[in-house]
Amino acid sequence: MKKMLILAVIVSLATGSLFANEAVLIDFGLLTADMTIGEGDTPNQNRATLVDFGNVRFAGSFTEQQRALMRTSLGVENWDVDLAPSSRTVIARSRSFVRQADSRRFGPVLGVRVHFPTENFHSWALVRPPFEIPAFAPAVDVADDGTITPAANGGPSQFEGGLGVVHNVATVRAVAVNVFGMNFPHSLSVVLYDGAGNRRVLPMGNLNFDGWAELR
């Protein structure tokens, strides 16, 4: 059975001070493809979050052409859908994917299509980025050809400012997600990692409603 879910995951975090501060953790409207890496003219990568994995240790065993293909970003259509082992059939995997969707309310958002088997058993789908977002990464400048250099004037971490990392040293009191429900009897959870790499799974609530809603 196919299910469609459209997310605009704009997560707000409130600190434990007298006056709570809010920050956007991730806004998929900032992760649209705006540059082209490789052949063709169609944009396929997001400039602000581009990472070159061809410069890591042991990458010297690859050719220069191969290393050029090791650049990727958090562009919306680079995200993946992982299914529960019991649902990981060939058909289900081929029909489950992430695409950029346009909404009247939020503009570009992340849209997810999940193809679950029709058998009556519990299952889940994990929507994940193409790589683990680092808690800290130096600010960079990205040229039109994909060359990545340290930012001339420094700046905040590469993934701060709505790109997956929030600069936060206080206690997180609340997390909110904007999601488009299509009246399916499913539930939504958000998976977060803190600066120490601890994984937190936060149940956000049910999706048996129509239209946009904020789950907190």
C-alpha positions, 0 to 999 in steps of 0.5 A, a space after each residue: 500500500 502506498 502512502 504519501 507524506 509531505 514534510 516541511 520540517 521546521 523544528 523549533 527548539 526552546 532553551 531553559 531560560 526565563 525567555 525561551 529562544 527559538 531556532 530553526 533546526 532544518 528548513 527544507 526550503 533552503 535545501 533545493 538544488 541550485 548548482 550542477 555537479 557532473 554532466 548535464 545542466 539540471 541542478 542536482 546539488 545544494 551549494 550551501 551544504 556541499 561536501 567533498 568526500 574525495 578529500 578524506 583519508 585513503 581517497 588517494 586510491 581513487 582516480 581524480 575523476 572518481 574523486 570528483 564524483 564524491 561530492 554530495 549535499 543535503 539537497 532534498 532529492 539526495 535524501 533516502 528512505 530506509 524501510 523496516 526489514 520486514 517491509 524491505 521488498 524489492 518493489 517497496 524499496 523501488 517505490 519509496 523515495 524522496 522528492 522536492 514538493 511545492 506547497 502554497 504555505 511553505 514553498 519548497 518542502 520535502 515530500 516522501 512516498 512510502 510503499 508499505 506492504 499490504 500485510 497487517 503488521 507493524 512497520 516503519 520508514 526512516 527518512 534520512 540524509 545522504 550523510 550524517 550531518 556533523 555537529 560542527 563543520 567550518 564555514 566554506 565557499 563553494 565555486 560554480 565548478 564545485 571546488 570547496 575552500 574555507 570561507 574567506 571571512 570565517 563564519 558559523 558552522 556550515 550546517 547552522 542556520 536551518 541546514 541541520 544544526 542548531 547552535 544551542 548550549 542550553 536545555 531543549 524544552 520543545 521541538 515542533 514540526 510542520 507536516 502535511 497530513 493525508 489522513 493515514 493512520 500513521 505516526 511521526 517521530 523525529 530523530 535527533 543527535 546531540 553534540 555528543 552523538 547521542 540519538 534521540 527519538 521524539 514521538 511527535 504524534 499521529 498523522 490522521 488529519 488532512 492539511 498542514 498542522 504543527 506537531 509539538 
